[in-house]
Amino acid sequence: MIERALLDGTSPKTQRIDAVKSLLAWKTVSSDPLPQEVSLDGGRLMLVLSNKKDCYYVVTARACSCPGAIYNPRKRCKHSRKCFPQIAEADIKATLPGWPGGYNGPVEA
C-alpha cells in the first residue's frame, strides 16, 4: 500500500472510499456497512462520510475538506461543528488572516 499523508501541513484532502476501506482493513475495523465517522489520532482527526457516500471528508478542529468549507473559509462547516463542538468560533477566526489578532504572515494562493 502506498503511504500518503492525510494532512500535508496545508489543508485536509478528501479521501476516496477505497482508501478509507484500506485504512479500516489495516486497523481491523469492519467496512461493511461504511461507518459514518472514523476517528484517528486520538480524536484530533476525523473522517466523515459524505451524504452521497462517494468519499470521506477529512475534518480537524481548524479545517475540513468539504466543499462548504472551501466556499466559506471564514465559517466553520457542519462537519467541523459536529466533530469539534468544544472549539469556539472566535478561536478559529483568530487564526485566519485579516482578523484582529489573527495570523499576519504571508498567505499562499
PDB file as gemmi writes it, atoms N, CA and C in Angstrom:
CRYST1    1.000    1.000    1.000  90.00  90.00  90.00 P 1                      
ATOM      1  N   MET A   1       0.834  -1.167   0.000  1.00  0.00           N  
ATOM      2  CA  MET A   1       0.000   0.000   0.000  1.00  0.00           C  
ATOM      3  C   MET A   1       0.891   1.246   0.000  1.00  0.00           C  
ATOM      4  N   ILE A   2       0.558   2.226  -0.818  1.00  0.00           N  
ATOM      5  CA  ILE A   2       1.325   3.459  -0.910  1.00  0.00           C  
ATOM      6  C   ILE A   2       0.969   4.334   0.284  1.00  0.00           C  
ATOM      7  N   GLU A   3       1.998   4.829   0.977  1.00  0.00           N  
ATOM      8  CA  GLU A   3       1.758   5.695   2.126  1.00  0.00           C  
ATOM      9  C   GLU A   3       1.544   7.114   1.652  1.00  0.00           C  
ATOM     10  N   ARG A   4       0.441   7.730   2.096  1.00  0.00           N  
ATOM     11  CA  ARG A   4       0.146   9.112   1.776  1.00  0.00           C  
ATOM     12  C   ARG A   4      -0.326   9.787   3.041  1.00  0.00           C  
ATOM     13  N   ALA A   5       0.176  10.942   3.293  1.00  0.00           N  
ATOM     14  CA  ALA A   5      -0.231  11.690   4.484  1.00  0.00           C  
ATOM     15  C   ALA A   5      -1.612  12.278   4.261  1.00  0.00           C  
ATOM     16  N   LEU A   6      -2.508  12.098   5.245  1.00  0.00           N  
ATOM     17  CA  LEU A   6      -3.826  12.702   5.142  1.00  0.00           C  
ATOM     18  C   LEU A   6      -3.724  14.214   5.216  1.00  0.00           C  
ATOM     19  N   LEU A   7      -2.805  14.705   6.004  1.00  0.00           N  
ATOM     20  CA  LEU A   7      -2.578  16.139   6.106  1.00  0.00           C  
ATOM     21  C   LEU A   7      -1.144  16.436   5.732  1.00  0.00           C  
ATOM     22  N   ASP A   8      -0.952  17.326   4.787  1.00  0.00           N  
ATOM     23  CA  ASP A   8       0.404  17.665   4.375  1.00  0.00           C  
ATOM     24  C   ASP A   8       0.855  19.003   4.947  1.00  0.00           C  
ATOM     25  N   GLY A   9       0.145  19.524   5.910  1.00  0.00           N  
ATOM     26  CA  GLY A   9       0.528  20.778   6.538  1.00  0.00           C  
ATOM     27  C   GLY A   9      -0.198  21.981   5.976  1.00  0.00           C  
ATOM     28  N   THR A  10      -0.891  21.828   4.846  1.00  0.00           N  
ATOM     29  CA  THR A  10      -1.602  22.966   4.276  1.00  0.00           C  
ATOM     30  C   THR A  10      -3.093  22.865   4.525  1.00  0.00           C  
ATOM     31  N   SER A  11      -3.736  21.871   3.991  1.00  0.00           N  
ATOM     32  CA  SER A  11      -5.162  21.701   4.205  1.00  0.00           C  
ATOM     33  C   SER A  11      -5.515  20.227   4.047  1.00  0.00           C  
ATOM     34  N   PRO A  12      -6.626  19.818   4.665  1.00  0.00           N  
ATOM     35  CA  PRO A  12      -7.032  18.413   4.547  1.00  0.00           C  
ATOM     36  C   PRO A  12      -7.431  18.066   3.119  1.00  0.00           C  
ATOM     37  N   LYS A  13      -7.246  16.813   2.753  1.00  0.00           N  
ATOM     38  CA  LYS A  13      -7.604  16.334   1.424  1.00  0.00           C  
ATOM     39  C   LYS A  13      -8.698  15.282   1.550  1.00  0.00           C  
ATOM     40  N   THR A  14      -9.757  15.433   0.765  1.00  0.00           N  
ATOM     41  CA  THR A  14     -10.843  14.464   0.738  1.00  0.00           C  
ATOM     42  C   THR A  14     -10.287  13.109   0.315  1.00  0.00           C  
ATOM     43  N   GLN A  15     -10.763  12.041   0.951  1.00  0.00           N  
ATOM     44  CA  GLN A  15     -10.249  10.699   0.702  1.00  0.00           C  
ATOM     45  C   GLN A  15     -11.283   9.842  -0.037  1.00  0.00           C  
ATOM     46  N   ARG A  16     -10.791   9.017  -0.947  1.00  0.00           N  
ATOM     47  CA  ARG A  16     -11.662   8.102  -1.680  1.00  0.00           C  
ATOM     48  C   ARG A  16     -12.140   6.986  -0.749  1.00  0.00           C  
ATOM     49  N   ILE A  17     -13.258   6.382  -1.099  1.00  0.00           N  
ATOM     50  CA  ILE A  17     -13.835   5.285  -0.322  1.00  0.00           C  
ATOM     51  C   ILE A  17     -12.855   4.116  -0.231  1.00  0.00           C  
ATOM     52  N   ASP A  18     -12.221   3.753  -1.347  1.00  0.00           N  
ATOM     53  CA  ASP A  18     -11.315   2.606  -1.322  1.00  0.00           C  
ATOM     54  C   ASP A  18     -10.097   2.861  -0.432  1.00  0.00           C  
ATOM     55  N   ALA A  19      -9.642   4.104  -0.343  1.00  0.00           N  
ATOM     56  CA  ALA A  19      -8.519   4.425   0.539  1.00  0.00           C  
ATOM     57  C   ALA A  19      -8.915   4.254   2.006  1.00  0.00           C  
ATOM     58  N   VAL A  20     -10.130   4.674   2.344  1.00  0.00           N  
ATOM     59  CA  VAL A  20     -10.593   4.536   3.723  1.00  0.00           C  
ATOM     60  C   VAL A  20     -10.864   3.068   4.041  1.00  0.00           C  
ATOM     61  N   LYS A  21     -11.371   2.316   3.067  1.00  0.00           N  
ATOM     62  CA  LYS A  21     -11.573   0.878   3.289  1.00  0.00           C  
ATOM     63  C   LYS A  21     -10.243   0.182   3.567  1.00  0.00           C  
ATOM     64  N   SER A  22      -9.196   0.565   2.855  1.00  0.00           N  
ATOM     65  CA  SER A  22      -7.866   0.003   3.101  1.00  0.00           C  
ATOM     66  C   SER A  22      -7.384   0.349   4.502  1.00  0.00           C  
ATOM     67  N   LEU A  23      -7.618   1.581   4.910  1.00  0.00           N  
ATOM     68  CA  LEU A  23      -7.242   2.003   6.256  1.00  0.00           C  
ATOM     69  C   LEU A  23      -8.001   1.206   7.315  1.00  0.00           C  
ATOM     70  N   LEU A  24      -9.301   1.022   7.103  1.00  0.00           N  
ATOM     71  CA  LEU A  24     -10.107   0.257   8.059  1.00  0.00           C  
ATOM     72  C   LEU A  24      -9.667  -1.200   8.112  1.00  0.00           C  
ATOM     73  N   ALA A  25      -9.317  -1.772   6.969  1.00  0.00           N  
ATOM     74  CA  ALA A  25      -8.819  -3.150   6.946  1.00  0.00           C  
ATOM     75  C   ALA A  25      -7.513  -3.256   7.722  1.00  0.00           C  
ATOM     76  N   TRP A  26      -6.637  -2.266   7.560  1.00  0.00           N  
ATOM     77  CA  TRP A  26      -5.374  -2.259   8.296  1.00  0.00           C  
ATOM     78  C   TRP A  26      -5.612  -2.138   9.801  1.00  0.00           C  
ATOM     79  N   LYS A  27      -6.624  -1.348  10.189  1.00  0.00           N  
ATOM     80  CA  LYS A  27      -6.951  -1.191  11.613  1.00  0.00           C  
ATOM     81  C   LYS A  27      -7.837  -2.334  12.119  1.00  0.00           C  
ATOM     82  N   THR A  28      -8.143  -3.295  11.258  1.00  0.00           N  
ATOM     83  CA  THR A  28      -9.034  -4.427  11.553  1.00  0.00           C  
ATOM     84  C   THR A  28     -10.392  -3.952  12.059  1.00  0.00           C  
ATOM     85  N   VAL A  29     -10.972  -3.003  11.332  1.00  0.00           N  
ATOM     86  CA  VAL A  29     -12.314  -2.491  11.609  1.00  0.00           C  
ATOM     87  C   VAL A  29     -13.176  -2.826  10.398  1.00  0.00           C  
ATOM     88  N   SER A  30     -14.396  -3.258  10.640  1.00  0.00           N  
ATOM     89  CA  SER A  30     -15.292  -3.629   9.556  1.00  0.00           C  
ATOM     90  C   SER A  30     -15.657  -2.406   8.712  1.00  0.00           C  
ATOM     91  N   SER A  31     -15.702  -2.599   7.391  1.00  0.00           N  
ATOM     92  CA  SER A  31     -16.105  -1.516   6.495  1.00  0.00           C  
ATOM     93  C   SER A  31     -17.427  -1.836   5.807  1.00  0.00           C  
ATOM     94  N   ASP A  32     -18.159  -2.805   6.326  1.00  0.00           N  
ATOM     95  CA  ASP A  32     -19.460  -3.150   5.765  1.00  0.00           C  
ATOM     96  C   ASP A  32     -20.483  -3.203   6.888  1.00  0.00           C  
ATOM     97  N   PRO A  33     -21.364  -2.245   6.992  1.00  0.00           N  
ATOM     98  CA  PRO A  33     -21.538  -1.045   6.170  1.00  0.00           C  
ATOM     99  C   PRO A  33     -20.473  -0.001   6.489  1.00  0.00           C  
ATOM    100  N   LEU A  34     -20.352   0.974   5.590  1.00  0.00           N  
ATOM    101  CA  LEU A  34     -19.371   2.039   5.787  1.00  0.00           C  
ATOM    102  C   LEU A  34     -19.712   2.844   7.039  1.00  0.00           C  
ATOM    103  N   PRO A  35     -18.746   3.079   7.908  1.00  0.00           N  
ATOM    104  CA  PRO A  35     -19.017   3.896   9.093  1.00  0.00           C  
ATOM    105  C   PRO A  35     -19.228   5.358   8.705  1.00  0.00           C  
ATOM    106  N   GLN A  36     -20.107   6.040   9.427  1.00  0.00           N  
ATOM    107  CA  GLN A  36     -20.358   7.457   9.179  1.00  0.00           C  
ATOM    108  C   GLN A  36     -19.139   8.300   9.547  1.00  0.00           C  
ATOM    109  N   GLU A  37     -18.451   7.911  10.607  1.00  0.00           N  
ATOM    110  CA  GLU A  37     -17.278   8.652  11.072  1.00  0.00           C  
ATOM    111  C   GLU A  37     -16.179   7.681  11.478  1.00  0.00           C  
ATOM    112  N   VAL A  38     -14.942   8.089  11.244  1.00  0.00           N  
ATOM    113  CA  VAL A  38     -13.778   7.329  11.683  1.00  0.00           C  
ATOM    114  C   VAL A  38     -12.874   8.307  12.420  1.00  0.00           C  
ATOM    115  N   SER A  39     -12.564   7.987  13.670  1.00  0.00           N  
ATOM    116  CA  SER A  39     -11.709   8.848  14.479  1.00  0.00           C  
ATOM    117  C   SER A  39     -10.267   8.364  14.396  1.00  0.00           C  
ATOM    118  N   LEU A  40      -9.355   9.287  14.141  1.00  0.00           N  
ATOM    119  CA  LEU A  40      -7.939   8.970  14.043  1.00  0.00           C  
ATOM    120  C   LEU A  40      -7.139   9.912  14.927  1.00  0.00           C  
ATOM    121  N   ASP A  41      -5.947   9.508  15.254  1.00  0.00           N  
ATOM    122  CA  ASP A  41      -5.008  10.331  16.024  1.00  0.00           C  
ATOM    123  C   ASP A  41      -5.625  10.804  17.334  1.00  0.00           C  
ATOM    124  N   GLY A  42      -6.255   9.883  18.043  1.00  0.00           N  
ATOM    125  CA  GLY A  42      -6.830  10.211  19.347  1.00  0.00           C  
ATOM    126  C   GLY A  42      -7.979  11.193  19.274  1.00  0.00           C  
ATOM    127  N   GLY A  43      -8.696  11.227  18.153  1.00  0.00           N  
ATOM    128  CA  GLY A  43      -9.827  12.129  18.009  1.00  0.00           C  
ATOM    129  C   GLY A  43      -9.473  13.494  17.453  1.00  0.00           C  
ATOM    130  N   ARG A  44      -8.208  13.724  17.138  1.00  0.00           N  
ATOM    131  CA  ARG A  44      -7.813  15.023  16.591  1.00  0.00           C  
ATOM    132  C   ARG A  44      -8.103  15.131  15.104  1.00  0.00           C  
ATOM    133  N   LEU A  45      -8.358  14.004  14.451  1.00  0.00           N  
ATOM    134  CA  LEU A  45      -8.654  13.973  13.032  1.00  0.00           C  
ATOM    135  C   LEU A  45      -9.824  13.025  12.819  1.00  0.00           C  
ATOM    136  N   MET A  46     -10.812  13.464  12.067  1.00  0.00           N  
ATOM    137  CA  MET A  46     -11.990  12.654  11.808  1.00  0.00           C  
ATOM    138  C   MET A  46     -12.177  12.492  10.311  1.00  0.00           C  
ATOM    139  N   LEU A  47     -12.633  11.312   9.906  1.00  0.00           N  
ATOM    140  CA  LEU A  47     -13.059  11.073   8.536  1.00  0.00           C  
ATOM    141  C   LEU A  47     -14.571  10.960   8.577  1.00  0.00           C  
ATOM    142  N   VAL A  48     -15.265  11.785   7.801  1.00  0.00           N  
ATOM    143  CA  VAL A  48     -16.727  11.830   7.818  1.00  0.00           C  
ATOM    144  C   VAL A  48     -17.235  11.462   6.433  1.00  0.00           C  
ATOM    145  N   LEU A  49     -18.132  10.481   6.375  1.00  0.00           N  
ATOM    146  CA  LEU A  49     -18.705  10.025   5.109  1.00  0.00           C  
ATOM    147  C   LEU A  49     -19.600  11.119   4.525  1.00  0.00           C  
ATOM    148  N   SER A  50     -19.441  11.393   3.232  1.00  0.00           N  
ATOM    149  CA  SER A  50     -20.265  12.413   2.574  1.00  0.00           C  
ATOM    150  C   SER A  50     -21.702  11.924   2.449  1.00  0.00           C  
ATOM    151  N   ASN A  51     -22.627  12.847   2.222  1.00  0.00           N  
ATOM    152  CA  ASN A  51     -24.038  12.479   2.076  1.00  0.00           C  
ATOM    153  C   ASN A  51     -24.266  11.578   0.867  1.00  0.00           C  
ATOM    154  N   LYS A  52     -23.496  11.786  -0.211  1.00  0.00           N  
ATOM    155  CA  LYS A  52     -23.614  10.940  -1.400  1.00  0.00           C  
ATOM    156  C   LYS A  52     -22.908   9.603  -1.233  1.00  0.00           C  
ATOM    157  N   LYS A  53     -22.165   9.452  -0.137  1.00  0.00           N  
ATOM    158  CA  LYS A  53     -21.429   8.230   0.177  1.00  0.00           C  
ATOM    159  C   LYS A  53     -20.412   7.864  -0.908  1.00  0.00           C  
ATOM    160  N   ASP A  54     -19.802   8.902  -1.498  1.00  0.00           N  
ATOM    161  CA  ASP A  54     -18.798   8.662  -2.522  1.00  0.00           C  
ATOM    162  C   ASP A  54     -17.385   9.031  -2.082  1.00  0.00           C  
ATOM    163  N   CYS A  55     -17.258   9.611  -0.887  1.00  0.00           N  
ATOM    164  CA  CYS A  55     -15.938   9.987  -0.377  1.00  0.00           C  
ATOM    165  C   CYS A  55     -16.040  10.263   1.124  1.00  0.00           C  
ATOM    166  N   TYR A  56     -14.867  10.429   1.728  1.00  0.00           N  
ATOM    167  CA  TYR A  56     -14.790  10.823   3.141  1.00  0.00           C  
ATOM    168  C   TYR A  56     -14.116  12.186   3.216  1.00  0.00           C  
ATOM    169  N   TYR A  57     -14.726  13.096   3.970  1.00  0.00           N  
ATOM    170  CA  TYR A  57     -14.112  14.397   4.216  1.00  0.00           C  
ATOM    171  C   TYR A  57     -13.181  14.271   5.416  1.00  0.00           C  
ATOM    172  N   VAL A  58     -12.042  14.908   5.338  1.00  0.00           N  
ATOM    173  CA  VAL A  58     -11.084  14.925   6.437  1.00  0.00           C  
ATOM    174  C   VAL A  58     -11.364  16.184   7.247  1.00  0.00           C  
ATOM    175  N   VAL A  59     -11.633  16.002   8.549  1.00  0.00           N  
ATOM    176  CA  VAL A  59     -12.016  17.112   9.409  1.00  0.00           C  
ATOM    177  C   VAL A  59     -11.057  17.200  10.586  1.00  0.00           C  
ATOM    178  N   THR A  60     -10.544  18.392  10.817  1.00  0.00           N  
ATOM    179  CA  THR A  60      -9.751  18.673  12.013  1.00  0.00           C  
ATOM    180  C   THR A  60     -10.454  19.806  12.757  1.00  0.00           C  
ATOM    181  N   ALA A  61      -9.925  20.201  13.885  1.00  0.00           N  
ATOM    182  CA  ALA A  61     -10.537  21.275  14.656  1.00  0.00           C  
ATOM    183  C   ALA A  61     -10.504  22.603  13.901  1.00  0.00           C  
ATOM    184  N   ARG A  62      -9.584  22.753  12.969  1.00  0.00           N  
ATOM    185  CA  ARG A  62      -9.436  24.025  12.268  1.00  0.00           C  
ATOM    186  C   ARG A  62      -9.770  23.986  10.781  1.00  0.00           C  
ATOM    187  N   ALA A  63      -9.984  22.815  10.211  1.00  0.00           N  
ATOM    188  CA  ALA A  63     -10.206  22.740   8.767  1.00  0.00           C  
ATOM    189  C   ALA A  63     -11.025  21.513   8.399  1.00  0.00           C  
ATOM    190  N   CYS A  64     -11.617  21.586   7.204  1.00  0.00           N  
ATOM    191  CA  CYS A  64     -12.379  20.461   6.660  1.00  0.00           C  
ATOM    192  C   CYS A  64     -12.171  20.463   5.151  1.00  0.00           C  
ATOM    193  N   SER A  65     -12.218  19.290   4.543  1.00  0.00           N  
ATOM    194  CA  SER A  65     -12.006  19.197   3.103  1.00  0.00           C  
ATOM    195  C   SER A  65     -13.314  19.236   2.315  1.00  0.00           C  
ATOM    196  N   CYS A  66     -14.445  19.506   2.948  1.00  0.00           N  
ATOM    197  CA  CYS A  66     -15.733  19.524   2.255  1.00  0.00           C  
ATOM    198  C   CYS A  66     -15.874  20.795   1.406  1.00  0.00           C  
ATOM    199  N   PRO A  67     -16.752  20.770   0.400  1.00  0.00           N  
ATOM    200  CA  PRO A  67     -16.960  21.963  -0.432  1.00  0.00           C  
ATOM    201  C   PRO A  67     -17.459  23.169   0.363  1.00  0.00           C  
ATOM    202  N   GLY A  68     -18.269  22.948   1.381  1.00  0.00           N  
ATOM    203  CA  GLY A  68     -18.776  24.062   2.190  1.00  0.00           C  
ATOM    204  C   GLY A  68     -17.658  24.828   2.872  1.00  0.00           C  
ATOM    205  N   ALA A  69     -16.652  24.127   3.337  1.00  0.00           N  
ATOM    206  CA  ALA A  69     -15.523  24.783   3.986  1.00  0.00           C  
ATOM    207  C   ALA A  69     -14.664  25.526   2.968  1.00  0.00           C  
ATOM    208  N   ILE A  70     -14.633  25.050   1.747  1.00  0.00           N  
ATOM    209  CA  ILE A  70     -13.851  25.709   0.701  1.00  0.00           C  
ATOM    210  C   ILE A  70     -14.548  26.985   0.239  1.00  0.00           C  
ATOM    211  N   TYR A  71     -15.881  26.928   0.076  1.00  0.00           N  
ATOM    212  CA  TYR A  71     -16.629  28.096  -0.396  1.00  0.00           C  
ATOM    213  C   TYR A  71     -16.810  29.159   0.680  1.00  0.00           C  
ATOM    214  N   ASN A  72     -16.787  28.776   1.944  1.00  0.00           N  
ATOM    215  CA  ASN A  72     -16.947  29.712   3.058  1.00  0.00           C  
ATOM    216  C   ASN A  72     -15.802  29.544   4.041  1.00  0.00           C  
ATOM    217  N   PRO A  73     -14.596  29.980   3.674  1.00  0.00           N  
ATOM    218  CA  PRO A  73     -13.428  29.705   4.517  1.00  0.00           C  
ATOM    219  C   PRO A  73     -13.445  30.403   5.874  1.00  0.00           C  
ATOM    220  N   ARG A  74     -14.240  31.432   6.050  1.00  0.00           N  
ATOM    221  CA  ARG A  74     -14.277  32.153   7.325  1.00  0.00           C  
ATOM    222  C   ARG A  74     -15.345  31.610   8.279  1.00  0.00           C  
ATOM    223  N   LYS A  75     -16.081  30.584   7.845  1.00  0.00           N  
ATOM    224  CA  LYS A  75     -17.108  29.968   8.688  1.00  0.00           C  
ATOM    225  C   LYS A  75     -16.803  28.491   8.868  1.00  0.00           C  
ATOM    226  N   ARG A  76     -17.145  27.960  10.021  1.00  0.00           N  
ATOM    227  CA  ARG A  76     -16.970  26.527  10.261  1.00  0.00           C  
ATOM    228  C   ARG A  76     -18.081  25.768   9.555  1.00  0.00           C  
ATOM    229  N   CYS A  77     -17.734  24.694   8.897  1.00  0.00           N  
ATOM    230  CA  CYS A  77     -18.737  23.873   8.214  1.00  0.00           C  
ATOM    231  C   CYS A  77     -19.467  22.987   9.230  1.00  0.00           C  
ATOM    232  N   LYS A  78     -20.523  22.336   8.767  1.00  0.00           N  
ATOM    233  CA  LYS A  78     -21.320  21.496   9.669  1.00  0.00           C  
ATOM    234  C   LYS A  78     -20.511  20.313  10.203  1.00  0.00           C  
ATOM    235  N   HIS A  79     -19.566  19.813   9.416  1.00  0.00           N  
ATOM    236  CA  HIS A  79     -18.752  18.689   9.882  1.00  0.00           C  
ATOM    237  C   HIS A  79     -17.853  19.111  11.033  1.00  0.00           C  
ATOM    238  N   SER A  80     -17.254  20.269  10.901  1.00  0.00           N  
ATOM    239  CA  SER A  80     -16.370  20.786  11.941  1.00  0.00           C  
ATOM    240  C   SER A  80     -17.156  21.087  13.223  1.00  0.00           C  
ATOM    241  N   ARG A  81     -18.340  21.674  13.077  1.00  0.00           N  
ATOM    242  CA  ARG A  81     -19.167  21.976  14.261  1.00  0.00           C  
ATOM    243  C   ARG A  81     -19.624  20.697  14.950  1.00  0.00           C  
ATOM    244  N   LYS A  82     -19.925  19.653  14.164  1.00  0.00           N  
ATOM    245  CA  LYS A  82     -20.389  18.399  14.752  1.00  0.00           C  
ATOM    246  C   LYS A  82     -19.251  17.622  15.423  1.00  0.00           C  
ATOM    247  N   CYS A  83     -18.106  17.537  14.748  1.00  0.00           N  
ATOM    248  CA  CYS A  83     -16.992  16.741  15.271  1.00  0.00           C  
ATOM    249  C   CYS A  83     -16.232  17.434  16.389  1.00  0.00           C  
ATOM    250  N   PHE A  84     -16.203  18.754  16.365  1.00  0.00           N  
ATOM    251  CA  PHE A  84     -15.438  19.522  17.355  1.00  0.00           C  
ATOM    252  C   PHE A  84     -16.300  20.639  17.943  1.00  0.00           C  
ATOM    253  N   PRO A  85     -17.354  20.289  18.676  1.00  0.00           N  
ATOM    254  CA  PRO A  85     -18.253  21.329  19.224  1.00  0.00           C  
ATOM    255  C   PRO A  85     -17.603  22.182  20.302  1.00  0.00           C  
ATOM    256  N   GLN A  86     -16.555  21.687  20.936  1.00  0.00           N  
ATOM    257  CA  GLN A  86     -15.910  22.414  22.029  1.00  0.00           C  
ATOM    258  C   GLN A  86     -15.062  23.579  21.543  1.00  0.00           C  
ATOM    259  N   ILE A  87     -14.741  23.630  20.255  1.00  0.00           N  
ATOM    260  CA  ILE A  87     -13.918  24.707  19.700  1.00  0.00           C  
ATOM    261  C   ILE A  87     -14.820  25.900  19.405  1.00  0.00           C  
ATOM    262  N   ALA A  88     -14.508  27.042  19.992  1.00  0.00           N  
ATOM    263  CA  ALA A  88     -15.309  28.253  19.792  1.00  0.00           C  
ATOM    264  C   ALA A  88     -15.000  28.879  18.438  1.00  0.00           C  
ATOM    265  N   GLU A  89     -16.012  29.486  17.840  1.00  0.00           N  
ATOM    266  CA  GLU A  89     -15.855  30.164  16.550  1.00  0.00           C  
ATOM    267  C   GLU A  89     -14.776  31.243  16.622  1.00  0.00           C  
ATOM    268  N   ALA A  90     -14.713  31.963  17.733  1.00  0.00           N  
ATOM    269  CA  ALA A  90     -13.718  33.029  17.891  1.00  0.00           C  
ATOM    270  C   ALA A  90     -12.303  32.475  17.870  1.00  0.00           C  
ATOM    271  N   ASP A  91     -12.098  31.269  18.401  1.00  0.00           N  
ATOM    272  CA  ASP A  91     -10.767  30.655  18.387  1.00  0.00           C  
ATOM    273  C   ASP A  91     -10.320  30.350  16.965  1.00  0.00           C  
ATOM    274  N   ILE A  92     -11.246  29.937  16.114  1.00  0.00           N  
ATOM    275  CA  ILE A  92     -10.931  29.635  14.723  1.00  0.00           C  
ATOM    276  C   ILE A  92     -10.627  30.928  13.971  1.00  0.00           C  
ATOM    277  N   LYS A  93     -11.482  31.927  14.123  1.00  0.00           N  
ATOM    278  CA  LYS A  93     -11.303  33.183  13.401  1.00  0.00           C  
ATOM    279  C   LYS A  93     -10.007  33.877  13.782  1.00  0.00           C  
ATOM    280  N   ALA A  94      -9.545  33.718  14.996  1.00  0.00           N  
ATOM    281  CA  ALA A  94      -8.314  34.368  15.431  1.00  0.00           C  
ATOM    282  C   ALA A  94      -7.095  33.829  14.692  1.00  0.00           C  
ATOM    283  N   THR A  95      -7.205  32.647  14.086  1.00  0.00           N  
ATOM    284  CA  THR A  95      -6.074  32.074  13.352  1.00  0.00           C  
ATOM    285  C   THR A  95      -6.101  32.430  11.875  1.00  0.00           C  
ATOM    286  N   LEU A  96      -7.182  33.086  11.414  1.00  0.00           N  
ATOM    287  CA  LEU A  96      -7.317  33.415   9.999  1.00  0.00           C  
ATOM    288  C   LEU A  96      -6.674  34.754   9.666  1.00  0.00           C  
ATOM    289  N   PRO A  97      -6.098  34.884   8.472  1.00  0.00           N  
ATOM    290  CA  PRO A  97      -5.526  36.168   8.064  1.00  0.00           C  
ATOM    291  C   PRO A  97      -6.612  37.237   7.987  1.00  0.00           C  
ATOM    292  N   GLY A  98      -6.278  38.433   8.379  1.00  0.00           N  
ATOM    293  CA  GLY A  98      -7.213  39.541   8.265  1.00  0.00           C  
ATOM    294  C   GLY A  98      -8.082  39.774   9.483  1.00  0.00           C  
ATOM    295  N   TRP A  99      -8.116  38.859  10.418  1.00  0.00           N  
ATOM    296  CA  TRP A  99      -8.907  39.047  11.627  1.00  0.00           C  
ATOM    297  C   TRP A  99      -8.036  39.707  12.693  1.00  0.00           C  
ATOM    298  N   PRO A 100      -8.628  40.601  13.503  1.00  0.00           N  
ATOM    299  CA  PRO A 100      -7.838  41.257  14.555  1.00  0.00           C  
ATOM    300  C   PRO A 100      -7.172  40.230  15.458  1.00  0.00           C  
ATOM    301  N   GLY A 101      -5.885  40.351  15.603  1.00  0.00           N  
ATOM    302  CA  GLY A 101      -5.138  39.412  16.440  1.00  0.00           C  
ATOM    303  C   GLY A 101      -4.848  38.109  15.738  1.00  0.00           C  
ATOM    304  N   GLY A 102      -5.248  37.993  14.468  1.00  0.00           N  
ATOM    305  CA  GLY A 102      -5.053  36.758  13.735  1.00  0.00           C  
ATOM    306  C   GLY A 102      -3.707  36.671  13.076  1.00  0.00           C  
ATOM    307  N   TYR A 103      -3.508  35.647  12.310  1.00  0.00           N  
ATOM    308  CA  TYR A 103      -2.247  35.384  11.617  1.00  0.00           C  
ATOM    309  C   TYR A 103      -1.989  36.495  10.609  1.00  0.00           C  
ATOM    310  N   ASN A 104      -0.812  37.088  10.635  1.00  0.00           N  
ATOM    311  CA  ASN A 104      -0.475  38.171   9.734  1.00  0.00           C  
ATOM    312  C   ASN A 104       0.692  37.843   8.828  1.00  0.00           C  
ATOM    313  N   GLY A 105       1.027  36.590   8.703  1.00  0.00           N  
ATOM    314  CA  GLY A 105       2.129  36.180   7.831  1.00  0.00           C  
ATOM    315  C   GLY A 105       1.695  36.108   6.382  1.00  0.00           C  
ATOM    316  N   PRO A 106       2.553  35.603   5.517  1.00  0.00           N  
ATOM    317  CA  PRO A 106       2.209  35.506   4.094  1.00  0.00           C  
ATOM    318  C   PRO A 106       1.082  34.515   3.865  1.00  0.00           C  
ATOM    319  N   VAL A 107       0.216  34.828   2.919  1.00  0.00           N  
ATOM    320  CA  VAL A 107      -0.909  33.977   2.573  1.00  0.00           C  
ATOM    321  C   VAL A 107      -0.621  33.347   1.221  1.00  0.00           C  
ATOM    322  N   GLU A 108      -0.702  32.030   1.144  1.00  0.00           N  
ATOM    323  CA  GLU A 108      -0.468  31.333  -0.107  1.00  0.00           C  
ATOM    324  C   GLU A 108      -1.761  31.228  -0.878  1.00  0.00           C  
ATOM    325  N   ALA A 109      -1.692  31.393  -2.174  1.00  0.00           N  
ATOM    326  CA  ALA A 109      -2.891  31.323  -3.018  1.00  0.00           C  
ATOM    327  C   ALA A 109      -3.238  29.925  -3.373  1.00  0.00           C  
TER     328      ALA A 109                                                      
END                                                                             
